[in-house]
């Protein structure tokens, strides 16, 4: 897996407190939080798209959808 750098600004006081807490790997914690948040957002968007597609499928007849698909070829 290739990686890239993403920098964020945090208050100086927070950084100082982080430095005092030695038993936490902040880089790994932050990386894990970002990855989890990205996954959650991707799932949310996929679910939203699926719901929208499902509602459109309910509103139009299946035969119309098949006809549309065949006509598009």
N, CA, C and O atoms as CSV, one atom per row, in Angstrom:
chain,resi,resn,atom,element,x,y,z
A,1,UNK,N,N,0.850,-1.177,0.000
A,1,UNK,CA,C,0.000,0.000,0.000
A,1,UNK,C,C,0.891,1.234,0.000
A,1,UNK,O,O,1.758,1.380,0.861
A,2,UNK,N,N,0.678,2.111,-0.957
A,2,UNK,CA,C,1.434,3.357,-0.961
A,2,UNK,C,C,0.755,4.345,-0.025
A,2,UNK,O,O,-0.444,4.249,0.237
A,3,UNK,N,N,1.520,5.276,0.466
A,3,UNK,CA,C,0.985,6.249,1.412
A,3,UNK,C,C,1.311,7.660,0.955
A,3,UNK,O,O,2.143,7.872,0.073
A,4,UNK,N,N,0.648,8.604,1.566
A,4,UNK,CA,C,0.890,10.015,1.324
A,4,UNK,C,C,0.787,10.738,2.655
A,4,UNK,O,O,0.328,10.165,3.644
A,5,UNK,N,N,1.206,11.974,2.684
A,5,UNK,CA,C,1.173,12.750,3.920
A,5,UNK,C,C,0.005,13.723,3.882
A,5,UNK,O,O,-0.260,14.357,2.861
A,6,UNK,N,N,-0.687,13.832,5.007
A,6,UNK,CA,C,-1.790,14.773,5.162
A,6,UNK,C,C,-1.555,15.479,6.490
A,6,UNK,O,O,-1.563,14.838,7.540
A,7,UNK,N,N,-1.349,16.785,6.457
A,7,UNK,CA,C,-1.042,17.535,7.682
A,7,UNK,C,C,-2.276,18.256,8.197
A,7,UNK,O,O,-3.104,18.729,7.419
A,8,UNK,N,N,-2.388,18.332,9.498
A,8,UNK,CA,C,-3.478,19.084,10.124
A,8,UNK,C,C,-2.904,19.986,11.210
A,8,UNK,O,O,-1.865,19.691,11.801
A,9,UNK,N,N,-3.588,21.070,11.455
A,9,UNK,CA,C,-3.188,21.975,12.529
A,9,UNK,C,C,-4.041,21.679,13.752
A,9,UNK,O,O,-5.255,21.497,13.660
A,10,UNK,N,N,-3.380,21.636,14.893
A,10,UNK,CA,C,-4.080,21.441,16.161
A,10,UNK,C,C,-3.587,22.505,17.129
A,10,UNK,O,O,-2.489,23.036,16.961
A,11,UNK,N,N,-4.384,22.820,18.135
A,11,UNK,CA,C,-3.937,23.808,19.118
A,11,UNK,C,C,-2.645,23.354,19.808
A,11,UNK,O,O,-2.434,22.167,20.054
A,12,UNK,N,N,-1.809,24.315,20.105
A,12,UNK,CA,C,-0.519,24.038,20.738
A,12,UNK,C,C,-0.690,23.263,22.041
A,12,UNK,O,O,0.100,22.370,22.347
A,13,UNK,N,N,-1.715,23.605,22.799
A,13,UNK,CA,C,-1.956,22.939,24.080
A,13,UNK,C,C,-2.248,21.446,23.884
A,13,UNK,O,O,-1.815,20.607,24.674
A,14,UNK,N,N,-2.973,21.141,22.840
A,14,UNK,CA,C,-3.288,19.738,22.551
A,14,UNK,C,C,-2.008,18.987,22.204
A,14,UNK,O,O,-1.788,17.877,22.689
A,15,UNK,N,N,-1.175,19.579,21.379
A,15,UNK,CA,C,0.097,18.952,21.004
A,15,UNK,C,C,0.966,18.712,22.231
A,15,UNK,O,O,1.572,17.649,22.365
A,16,UNK,N,N,1.030,19.683,23.117
A,16,UNK,CA,C,1.828,19.534,24.341
A,16,UNK,C,C,1.292,18.402,25.212
A,16,UNK,O,O,2.062,17.627,25.779
A,17,UNK,N,N,-0.015,18.315,25.313
A,17,UNK,CA,C,-0.619,17.238,26.103
A,17,UNK,C,C,-0.351,15.884,25.455
A,17,UNK,O,O,-0.065,14.908,26.149
A,18,UNK,N,N,-0.439,15.822,24.149
A,18,UNK,CA,C,-0.150,14.576,23.434
A,18,UNK,C,C,1.280,14.114,23.708
A,18,UNK,O,O,1.529,12.922,23.888
A,19,UNK,N,N,2.201,15.047,23.737
A,19,UNK,CA,C,3.605,14.707,23.988
A,19,UNK,C,C,3.818,14.167,25.397
A,19,UNK,O,O,4.733,13.377,25.628
A,20,UNK,N,N,2.992,14.581,26.326
A,20,UNK,CA,C,3.101,14.099,27.709
A,20,UNK,C,C,2.557,12.676,27.850
A,20,UNK,O,O,2.963,11.936,28.746
A,21,UNK,N,N,1.649,12.306,26.974
A,21,UNK,CA,C,1.053,10.967,27.022
A,21,UNK,C,C,1.900,10.058,26.136
A,21,UNK,O,O,1.697,9.988,24.924
A,22,UNK,N,N,2.831,9.377,26.745
A,22,UNK,CA,C,3.833,8.600,26.002
A,22,UNK,C,C,3.333,7.231,25.539
A,22,UNK,O,O,3.867,6.677,24.579
A,23,UNK,N,N,2.330,6.686,26.200
A,23,UNK,CA,C,1.917,5.315,25.885
A,23,UNK,C,C,0.929,5.213,24.720
A,23,UNK,O,O,0.403,4.133,24.452
A,24,UNK,N,N,0.675,6.317,24.032
A,24,UNK,CA,C,-0.238,6.298,22.886
A,24,UNK,C,C,0.562,6.604,21.623
A,24,UNK,O,O,1.317,7.575,21.571
A,25,UNK,N,N,0.384,5.770,20.617
A,25,UNK,CA,C,0.998,6.014,19.313
A,25,UNK,C,C,0.024,6.905,18.535
A,25,UNK,O,O,-0.875,6.409,17.856
A,26,UNK,N,N,0.211,8.210,18.640
A,26,UNK,CA,C,-0.746,9.163,18.081
A,26,UNK,C,C,-0.859,9.042,16.568
A,26,UNK,O,O,-1.949,9.169,16.011
A,27,UNK,N,N,0.249,8.799,15.913
A,27,UNK,CA,C,0.213,8.660,14.465
A,27,UNK,C,C,-0.712,7.505,14.063
A,27,UNK,O,O,-1.540,7.649,13.164
A,28,UNK,N,N,-0.565,6.379,14.729
A,28,UNK,CA,C,-1.404,5.217,14.423
A,28,UNK,C,C,-2.864,5.470,14.814
A,28,UNK,O,O,-3.776,5.096,14.077
A,29,UNK,N,N,-3.085,6.095,15.957
A,29,UNK,CA,C,-4.457,6.410,16.394
A,29,UNK,C,C,-5.162,7.303,15.383
A,29,UNK,O,O,-6.305,7.045,15.006
A,30,UNK,N,N,-4.482,8.344,14.951
A,30,UNK,CA,C,-5.081,9.287,14.008
A,30,UNK,C,C,-5.317,8.609,12.665
A,30,UNK,O,O,-6.366,8.797,12.049
A,31,UNK,N,N,-4.335,7.812,12.202
A,31,UNK,CA,C,-4.485,7.082,10.943
A,31,UNK,C,C,-5.704,6.168,11.008
A,31,UNK,O,O,-6.511,6.140,10.079
A,32,UNK,N,N,-5.840,5.426,12.097
A,32,UNK,CA,C,-6.960,4.499,12.255
A,32,UNK,C,C,-8.300,5.243,12.278
A,32,UNK,O,O,-9.274,4.784,11.681
A,33,UNK,N,N,-8.349,6.384,12.963
A,33,UNK,CA,C,-9.594,7.161,13.015
A,33,UNK,C,C,-9.985,7.674,11.633
A,33,UNK,O,O,-11.158,7.641,11.259
A,34,UNK,N,N,-8.998,8.146,10.880
A,34,UNK,CA,C,-9.281,8.656,9.537
A,34,UNK,C,C,-9.783,7.533,8.633
A,34,UNK,O,O,-10.770,7.705,7.918
A,35,UNK,N,N,-9.113,6.395,8.662
A,35,UNK,CA,C,-9.523,5.262,7.827
A,35,UNK,C,C,-10.939,4.821,8.176
A,35,UNK,O,O,-11.746,4.568,7.282
A,36,UNK,N,N,-11.244,4.727,9.456
A,36,UNK,CA,C,-12.583,4.318,9.891
A,36,UNK,C,C,-13.636,5.322,9.434
A,36,UNK,O,O,-14.710,4.935,8.975
A,37,UNK,N,N,-13.330,6.600,9.560
A,37,UNK,CA,C,-14.283,7.643,9.162
A,37,UNK,C,C,-14.532,7.609,7.656
A,37,UNK,O,O,-15.667,7.766,7.206
A,38,UNK,N,N,-13.469,7.402,6.882
A,38,UNK,CA,C,-13.605,7.313,5.426
A,38,UNK,C,C,-14.471,6.111,5.054
A,38,UNK,O,O,-15.332,6.213,4.180
A,39,UNK,N,N,-14.248,4.981,5.707
A,39,UNK,CA,C,-15.062,3.782,5.435
A,39,UNK,C,C,-16.529,4.021,5.771
A,39,UNK,O,O,-17.417,3.645,5.005
A,40,UNK,N,N,-16.780,4.646,6.916
A,40,UNK,CA,C,-18.164,4.934,7.316
A,40,UNK,C,C,-18.846,5.832,6.300
A,40,UNK,O,O,-19.995,5.595,5.927
A,41,UNK,N,N,-18.141,6.862,5.854
A,41,UNK,CA,C,-18.725,7.795,4.894
A,41,UNK,C,C,-18.975,7.111,3.555
A,41,UNK,O,O,-20.006,7.344,2.925
A,42,UNK,N,N,-18.055,6.280,3.121
A,42,UNK,CA,C,-18.236,5.550,1.864
A,42,UNK,C,C,-19.451,4.630,1.958
A,42,UNK,O,O,-20.246,4.552,1.021
A,43,UNK,N,N,-19.598,3.929,3.089
A,43,UNK,CA,C,-20.767,3.054,3.288
A,43,UNK,C,C,-22.056,3.858,3.279
A,43,UNK,O,O,-23.046,3.458,2.666
A,44,UNK,N,N,-22.038,4.996,3.967
A,44,UNK,CA,C,-23.228,5.840,4.043
A,44,UNK,C,C,-23.650,6.293,2.646
A,44,UNK,O,O,-24.833,6.266,2.305
A,45,UNK,N,N,-22.677,6.705,1.849
A,45,UNK,CA,C,-22.993,7.169,0.492
A,45,UNK,C,C,-23.499,6.035,-0.392
A,45,UNK,O,O,-24.431,6.229,-1.172
A,46,UNK,N,N,-22.898,4.860,-0.279
A,46,UNK,CA,C,-23.379,3.709,-1.054
A,46,UNK,C,C,-24.805,3.343,-0.673
A,46,UNK,O,O,-25.634,3.061,-1.538
A,47,UNK,N,N,-25.082,3.351,0.617
A,47,UNK,CA,C,-26.422,3.040,1.091
A,47,UNK,C,C,-27.426,4.079,0.601
A,47,UNK,O,O,-28.540,3.739,0.204
A,48,UNK,N,N,-27.026,5.335,0.631
A,48,UNK,CA,C,-27.891,6.409,0.140
A,48,UNK,C,C,-28.177,6.216,-1.352
A,48,UNK,O,O,-29.319,6.362,-1.788
A,49,UNK,N,N,-27.148,5.892,-2.129
A,49,UNK,CA,C,-27.338,5.647,-3.565
A,49,UNK,C,C,-28.250,4.448,-3.803
A,49,UNK,O,O,-29.112,4.485,-4.681
A,50,UNK,N,N,-28.061,3.386,-3.024
A,50,UNK,CA,C,-28.891,2.189,-3.169
A,50,UNK,C,C,-30.349,2.499,-2.848
A,50,UNK,O,O,-31.257,2.036,-3.540
A,51,UNK,N,N,-30.567,3.279,-1.803
A,51,UNK,CA,C,-31.950,3.643,-1.446
A,51,UNK,C,C,-32.590,4.476,-2.539
A,51,UNK,O,O,-33.761,4.286,-2.868
A,52,UNK,N,N,-31.826,5.399,-3.103
A,52,UNK,CA,C,-32.361,6.233,-4.173
A,52,UNK,C,C,-32.697,5.376,-5.394
A,52,UNK,O,O,-33.747,5.548,-6.012
A,53,UNK,N,N,-31.807,4.466,-5.730
A,53,UNK,CA,C,-32.046,3.566,-6.857
A,53,UNK,C,C,-33.274,2.699,-6.607
A,53,UNK,O,O,-34.091,2.491,-7.504
A,54,UNK,N,N,-33.395,2.201,-5.392
A,54,UNK,CA,C,-34.544,1.361,-5.045
A,54,UNK,C,C,-35.850,2.135,-5.166
A,54,UNK,O,O,-36.845,1.607,-5.665
A,55,UNK,N,N,-35.850,3.383,-4.713
A,55,UNK,CA,C,-37.083,4.170,-4.795
A,55,UNK,C,C,-37.437,4.465,-6.251
A,55,UNK,O,O,-38.615,4.509,-6.607
A,56,UNK,N,N,-36.428,4.667,-7.089
A,56,UNK,CA,C,-36.706,4.884,-8.511
A,56,UNK,C,C,-37.226,3.613,-9.159
A,56,UNK,O,O,-38.071,3.666,-10.053
A,57,UNK,N,N,-36.724,2.471,-8.711
A,57,UNK,CA,C,-37.188,1.198,-9.264
A,57,UNK,C,C,-38.643,0.948,-8.889
A,57,UNK,O,O,-39.401,0.392,-9.683
A,58,UNK,N,N,-39.035,1.352,-7.695
A,58,UNK,CA,C,-40.423,1.165,-7.272
A,58,UNK,C,C,-41.355,2.046,-8.081
A,58,UNK,O,O,-42.475,1.649,-8.403
A,59,UNK,N,N,-40.891,3.248,-8.411
A,59,UNK,CA,C,-41.778,4.183,-9.088
A,59,UNK,C,C,-41.956,3.857,-10.570
A,59,UNK,O,O,-42.980,4.210,-11.156
A,60,UNK,N,N,-40.990,3.198,-11.179
A,60,UNK,CA,C,-41.165,2.826,-12.585
A,60,UNK,C,C,-41.331,1.314,-12.679
A,60,UNK,O,O,-40.774,0.562,-11.879
A,61,UNK,N,N,-42.083,0.900,-13.638
A,61,UNK,CA,C,-42.346,-0.520,-13.804
A,61,UNK,C,C,-41.120,-1.270,-14.297
A,61,UNK,O,O,-40.261,-0.704,-14.973
A,62,UNK,N,N,-41.050,-2.526,-13.958
A,62,UNK,CA,C,-39.927,-3.365,-14.364
A,62,UNK,C,C,-39.883,-3.485,-15.879
A,62,UNK,O,O,-38.808,-3.457,-16.479
A,63,UNK,N,N,-41.042,-3.618,-16.490
A,63,UNK,CA,C,-41.069,-3.749,-17.953
A,63,UNK,C,C,-40.521,-2.494,-18.624
A,63,UNK,O,O,-39.839,-2.576,-19.646
A,64,UNK,N,N,-40.823,-1.341,-18.049
A,64,UNK,CA,C,-40.292,-0.090,-18.595
A,64,UNK,C,C,-38.773,-0.066,-18.498
A,64,UNK,O,O,-38.093,0.388,-19.418
A,65,UNK,N,N,-38.248,-0.551,-17.388
A,65,UNK,CA,C,-36.802,-0.574,-17.201
A,65,UNK,C,C,-36.140,-1.518,-18.196
A,65,UNK,O,O,-35.084,-1.202,-18.744
A,66,UNK,N,N,-36.747,-2.664,-18.432
A,66,UNK,CA,C,-36.201,-3.624,-19.392
A,66,UNK,C,C,-36.228,-3.025,-20.793
A,66,UNK,O,O,-35.260,-3.142,-21.544
A,67,UNK,N,N,-37.329,-2.390,-21.137
A,67,UNK,CA,C,-37.463,-1.764,-22.448
A,67,UNK,C,C,-36.408,-0.669,-22.610
A,67,UNK,O,O,-35.775,-0.573,-23.662
A,68,UNK,N,N,-36.217,0.139,-21.598
A,68,UNK,CA,C,-35.224,1.206,-21.616
A,68,UNK,C,C,-33.831,0.638,-21.851
A,68,UNK,O,O,-33.058,1.167,-22.650
A,69,UNK,N,N,-33.524,-0.436,-21.153
A,69,UNK,CA,C,-32.213,-1.070,-21.284
A,69,UNK,C,C,-32.015,-1.618,-22.691
A,69,UNK,O,O,-30.947,-1.455,-23.281
A,70,UNK,N,N,-33.025,-2.255,-23.216
A,70,UNK,CA,C,-32.920,-2.832,-24.562
A,70,UNK,C,C,-32.795,-1.742,-25.621
A,70,UNK,O,O,-32.041,-1.888,-26.582
A,71,UNK,N,N,-33.530,-0.659,-25.443
A,71,UNK,CA,C,-33.473,0.444,-26.401
A,71,UNK,C,C,-32.117,1.147,-26.373
A,71,UNK,O,O,-31.689,1.715,-27.378
A,72,UNK,N,N,-31.455,1.110,-25.245
A,72,UNK,CA,C,-30.161,1.776,-25.107
A,72,UNK,C,C,-29.051,1.035,-25.851
A,72,UNK,O,O,-27.997,1.612,-26.117
A,73,UNK,N,N,-29.270,-0.216,-26.183
A,73,UNK,CA,C,-28.234,-1.025,-26.862
A,73,UNK,C,C,-28.130,-0.708,-28.306
A,73,UNK,O,O,-27.312,-1.298,-29.010
